[in-house]
Amino acid sequence: MIEAAVLALRQAISPPFRATLFKIVGLALVLLFLLGVLLQTVVSKWIDLSNAGFDLAASILSGLGIFIALIFLIPPVVSLVAGFFQDQVAALVETTHYPSDPPGRDMPTGRSVILAARFALLVLGVNIVALFLLLVPGVNIIAWWLANGYLLGREYFEFAAMRFMPEDEARALRKMNRGYVFVAGLLVAAFMAVPILNLATPLVASAFMIHVFKRMRRTA
């Protein structure tokens, strides 16, 4: 598993991956900017105080709140945008490291959109729960790591497996190897906890899980 993680990290800084990463980050930043403008527009309609001092304080607090909200929206937004590039990333991994193996099948566009949206909502939900857990000392970080480890391991492994088998079989394979997939997910969650680098999480996780899947099939 460590070897697979190292391979994924090495390929993440290769030129083809960097080009895809710049696209994902650029689109994500545009989407976050638009969400920020939308939130500011909605909040500004609530701030209509005659006292200039209160109005200024409310504006500062609302701006701070929107900034914090956008920070928590980074993981789901990046995950949503990256969902449209996962097949491209997986294909790069397969052709580079497994050229003699049959290539995986790209997911139909409609299904890809649905899964990307579902995953983004799940990531958002987990981070909202993690926000509340920040109030519980000694539990917050561990709970966040375990929850994201399970979620990231499940979603990225099933994506990798679905390139080579039907969705129900991919899910069954993940359940048969749930412990191994969970540990792999914990590694992804640890990477996601690093600021700035976490923007590359979808690319690294997608590449990593292709390696995990390939090794799992060869040892089965």
C-alpha positions in Angstrom: 0.0 0.0 0.0 2.8 2.4 0.8 4.4 1.7 -2.6 1.1 2.5 -4.3 0.9 5.8 -2.3 4.4 6.7 -3.4 3.6 6.0 -7.0 0.5 8.2 -6.8 2.4 11.0 -5.2 5.2 10.8 -7.8 2.8 10.9 -10.7 0.8 13.8 -9.1 3.7 16.1 -9.9 4.2 14.9 -13.4 3.4 17.3 -16.3 0.1 15.7 -17.4 -1.2 15.6 -13.8 -0.1 19.1 -13.1 -2.1 20.3 -16.1 -5.2 18.6 -14.8 -4.6 19.9 -11.3 -4.4 23.5 -12.6 -7.7 23.0 -14.4 -9.4 21.6 -11.3 -8.1 24.2 -9.0 -8.9 27.0 -11.4 -12.5 25.8 -11.9 -12.9 25.3 -8.2 -11.7 28.8 -7.4 -14.1 30.3 -9.9 -17.0 28.3 -8.4 -15.9 29.3 -4.9 -15.8 32.9 -6.0 -19.3 32.7 -7.4 -20.6 31.0 -4.2 -19.0 33.8 -2.2 -20.7 36.5 -4.3 -24.0 34.7 -3.9 -23.6 34.4 -0.1 -22.6 38.0 0.2 -25.6 39.1 -1.9 -28.0 37.0 0.3 -26.4 38.3 3.6 -26.3 41.9 2.4 -30.1 41.8 2.1 -30.3 41.0 5.8 -28.1 43.9 6.9 -30.2 47.0 6.7 -29.5 48.8 10.0 -29.8 52.6 10.4 -27.0 52.7 12.9 -23.7 52.9 10.9 -21.7 51.3 13.7 -23.9 48.3 13.8 -24.0 48.1 10.1 -20.2 48.1 9.9 -19.9 45.4 12.6 -22.5 43.3 10.9 -20.7 43.6 7.6 -17.4 42.5 9.2 -18.9 39.6 10.9 -20.8 38.5 7.8 -17.7 38.7 5.7 -15.8 36.6 8.3 -18.6 34.1 8.3 -18.6 33.8 4.5 -14.8 33.4 4.5 -15.1 30.5 7.0 -18.0 29.0 5.1 -15.9 29.0 1.9 -13.0 27.3 3.7 -15.4 24.5 4.6 -16.7 24.4 1.0 -13.3 23.9 -0.5 -13.2 20.0 -0.1 -16.7 19.4 -1.6 -16.2 22.0 -4.4 -12.8 20.5 -5.4 -14.3 17.0 -5.2 -17.2 18.0 -7.4 -15.0 19.6 -10.0 -12.5 16.8 -9.9 -15.2 14.2 -10.5 -15.3 15.3 -14.1 -11.5 14.5 -14.5 -11.3 11.2 -12.6 -11.5 9.1 -15.8 -8.7 11.1 -17.4 -6.5 10.7 -14.3 -7.2 7.0 -14.1 -6.4 6.5 -17.8 -3.0 8.2 -17.3 -2.2 5.9 -14.4 -3.3 2.8 -16.4 -1.3 3.7 -19.5 1.8 4.7 -17.5 2.0 1.8 -15.0 -0.2 -1.0 -16.5 0.2 -0.7 -20.3 -0.2 -4.4 -20.9 -3.5 -4.6 -18.9 -6.9 -4.1 -20.6 -7.8 -0.4 -20.2 -10.6 0.6 -17.9 -13.9 2.0 -19.2 -14.8 5.6 -18.8 -18.0 6.2 -16.8 -21.0 7.5 -18.7 -21.3 11.3 -18.3 -24.7 11.2 -16.6 -23.6 8.7 -14.0 -20.4 10.5 -13.5 -22.2 13.8 -12.7 -24.6 12.0 -10.3 -21.7 10.3 -8.4 -19.6 13.5 -8.3 -22.5 15.5 -6.9 -23.3 12.7 -4.4 -19.7 12.6 -3.3 -19.5 16.4 -2.9 -22.6 16.4 -0.7 -21.2 13.6 1.4 -17.9 15.4 1.9 -19.8 18.6 2.8 -21.9 16.6 5.4 -18.8 15.1 6.9 -17.1 18.5 7.2 -20.2 20.0 8.8 -20.3 17.3 11.4 -16.5 17.8 11.9 -17.2 21.5 12.5 -19.5 20.7 15.4 -17.0 18.1 16.7 -14.4 20.8 17.1 -16.2 21.6 20.3 -15.4 18.2 21.7 -11.8 18.1 22.8 -9.9 14.8 22.1 -12.6 13.6 19.7 -12.7 16.1 16.9 -9.5 15.3 15.0 -9.8 11.5 15.4 -13.5 11.5 14.4 -12.7 13.7 11.4 -9.9 11.4 10.3 -11.9 8.2 10.8 -15.0 9.5 9.0 -13.1 10.9 6.1 -11.0 7.8 5.9 -14.0 5.6 5.5 -15.7 8.0 3.1 -12.7 8.7 0.9 -11.6 5.0 0.8 -15.1 3.9 -0.1 -15.8 6.4 -2.9 -12.3 6.4 -4.6 -11.9 2.7 -4.4 -15.3 2.0 -5.9 -14.6 4.5 -8.6 -11.4 2.7 -9.5 -13.1 -0.7 -9.4 -16.1 0.5 -11.6 -13.7 1.1 -14.5 -13.3 -2.7 -14.7 -16.5 -4.2 -13.3 -20.2 -3.4 -12.8 -21.1 -1.1 -9.9 -22.6 -3.8 -7.8 -19.5 -6.0 -8.1 -17.2 -3.0 -7.3 -19.2 -2.4 -4.1 -19.1 -6.1 -3.2 -15.3 -6.1 -3.8 -14.9 -3.1 -1.5 -17.0 -4.8 1.2 -14.9 -8.0 1.0 -11.8 -5.9 1.5 -13.3 -3.2 3.8 -10.4 -3.2 6.2 -7.7 -2.7 3.6 -9.8 -0.1 1.8 -10.4 1.7 5.1 -6.7 1.9 5.8 -6.1 3.2 2.3 -8.7 5.8 2.9 -7.0 6.9 6.1 -3.9 7.6 4.1 -5.9 9.8 1.7 -7.5 11.6 4.7 -4.1 12.3 6.2 -3.0 13.9 2.9 -6.3 15.9 2.8 -5.5 17.4 6.2 -2.4 19.2 4.8 -3.3 22.8 3.7 -2.7 23.7 0.1 -1.7 20.1 -0.8 -5.2 19.0 -0.1 -6.3 20.7 -3.3 -4.6 17.8 -5.1 -6.4 15.2 -3.0 -8.8 14.0 -5.8 -5.9 13.5 -8.2 -3.7 11.7 -5.7 -6.6 9.6 -4.3 -7.8 8.6 -7.8 -4.3 7.5 -8.8 -3.7 5.8 -5.5 -6.9 3.7 -5.6 -6.1 2.5 -9.2 -2.9 1.1 -7.8 -4.7 -0.4 -4.8 -7.3 -2.0 -7.0 -4.7 -3.4 -9.4 -2.7 -5.0 -6.6 -5.7 -6.3 -5.0 -6.9 -8.1 -8.2 -3.4 -9.6 -8.8 -3.2 -11.0 -5.3 -6.7 -12.4 -5.2 
